[in-house]
Amino acid sequence: MSKVSERAANIDLYARIKRAPMTASEREVALNALRNADAISDGIMWVLNAIENAAKYLSNRAPLKHGFKH
C-alpha cells in the first residue's frame, strides 16, 4: 500500500471511530488502540527497510576471500 493510500485509510479509520455510537471512554480506548497499531506497523516497516538496506549493502560488497588451503 502506498504512503498516500495508507494515510487516507488512517484518516478514514479515525473519522469512523469519531462517528461511531460509543461512549467517550470507549472512543478513547479505540483511538488509543489505533494509535498503538499505527506505531507498531511503523516500527515493523522500519525494521523491514533496515533489513532490506543491509541486504543491499552486503550484496554490493566485494566477496570475502578466505586464505584457507585444504
Summary of the structure (lengths in Angstrom):
residues: 70
radius of gyration: 21.8
end to end distance: 51.1
largest distance: 74.7
contacts: 120
relative contact order: 0.07
helix: 77%
strand: 0%
